[in-house]
Amino acid sequence: MKSPSKKRDPWITEYIADAEPFARPILKHLRKLIHEACPQAEEAVKWHMPTFMYNGKILVGIAGFKAHCALWFWKGSNFLKAESGAKLGKAMGNFGRITSLDDLPSDAAIKKYIKLAMKANDEAAAAAKVKKPARASRKVSPIKIGRS
């Protein structure tokens, strides 16, 4: 398995470096936590935002804007409803407008959410592998093409 450092996308490093000064420590911290909680995470760019893939599927994304940051989980509303740190519908992402490290849930909570997202992705992949029953095949008469 590759080390997490080899899975770092230079575009995302540049994205963080170009972010607003308040956003840089937030984005760096989230990137670090994502790789700690999911060493298999592959970095990608989706919708012009840093996104982290797990087993080829979107897991989580981060974004820095002019006045806030966002942390969002793919289909996060499905598993974050019961979590107290989630602020669904308050802004882009699952945790409202993040303007400082203090606005983030605890590191342990973020890692827990990442593990929940991994589990949700694994369950979705397992469900997709379940084969549907085969349809009974029908015999189709060949069409005769010719001159009459």
N, C-alpha and C positions, 0 to 999 in steps of 0.2 A: 504494500500500500504506500502511496506517495505521502510525504510529509505535508502538513498543512501549508507550509511556506511555499511549496511548489504549486499549490492550488490557488495562489493569490493572483488576481488579475491586475496587471499594471494600470489599466484604465480606472479601476476602483481606487487604487492608491492615489492616482492623480485627482479623481473626483473628490476624495476626502481632503487632499491638499488644497484644492481650489474652493472648498466650501467656506462659508462664512466663519470667521474666527470662533464664535460661540459653538458652532456645530462640529468642528474638528474633533475635540475630545470625546464628544458623544458618539460620533460615527466610528472613531477608532476603537472605543470601548465596546460598542456593539459588535463590531467585526471580530474582535478578540473573543468575546463571549460566545459568539456563534461557532467559531472554530474550536473552542474548548469543549462546548457541549456536543458538537457534531463534527468530529475530525474528518469525516467523509465529505463534508460540505465542499462543493465546487462553486467558485465564484463565477457569476455571469452578469450580463447587463440586460435588463428587461425594462422597457418603457423608460429608457435613459436613466435608470436607477440601479444601484448595486443590489444584486439579488443572489441568493445562495440556494444552490440546487442540492438535492439529496436523492440519490438513485435516479437521476435524470429528471426529477420533478421539482418544481418550485417549492421551497421550504419556507423561506423568510426573506424579507427585503428591508432595506433601510433607505432613507432619503434625507437630504439636507436642503432646506429652502431658505429664503431670505430671513425669516424670523423664527423658524422652528424646524425641528427634525421629526421624522416619522419612523416608526418600527411597525411593520405589518407582517402577519403570517398568512400564507396562502390558505384560503378557506378557514381562517382563524376564528370566524364567528361560530363555526361548528363546534369548536372545542374550548373556546375562551369564554363562553357565556357565563359559566359558573365561577370564573376567576375574578377576584375582587380588584385586581390591578388593571383589568381591561376597561377601556372607555370607548366601547363600540359606538360608532356613529358620531363621535365628538369632533373628529377631524380625520384626515387621511391617516390610515394606520389603525392599530388596535389600542393605542395608548394615548390618544389625544395629541395635543401640541407639546412636543418635548423641547424645552428651551435651555435645559441644563441637565447635568448628570443626576441632580436631585429629583428631577421629574420622572426618572426611570424607576420601574420596579426594582427590587433588589436583584443582585446578580444571581442568587439562588432561584428566584422566581423566574427570571428570564431564561435560565438554563432549563428549568422545569417546563416552560412553555415550548422551548425548542424540542425537548424530548417528546412532549405531547404532539407537536407538529410532525416529528419523525414517525411516531406511532400512527398518526392519522394517515400519513403517506404510505406507510407499510400496509395498513389495513386496506386502503384504496387499491394498492397494487395487488394484494391478495384477492380482493373481490373481483378485480378485472381478470384474474387468471382462471376464475371459476368458469368453466365452459358451459355455454348454453346447450340444451339438448339439441342434437342434430335434427334437422327437418327431414321428413321423409322425402326422398327424391321422387320427382315425377318424371315419367317418360315423356319426352317430347318427340312428336313425329317430325321427321325431317321434312323440310319444305322442298318440293320438287320444282326445280327451275329448269325450264326448257322451252323449246318452241312447240307451239301447238298447231 
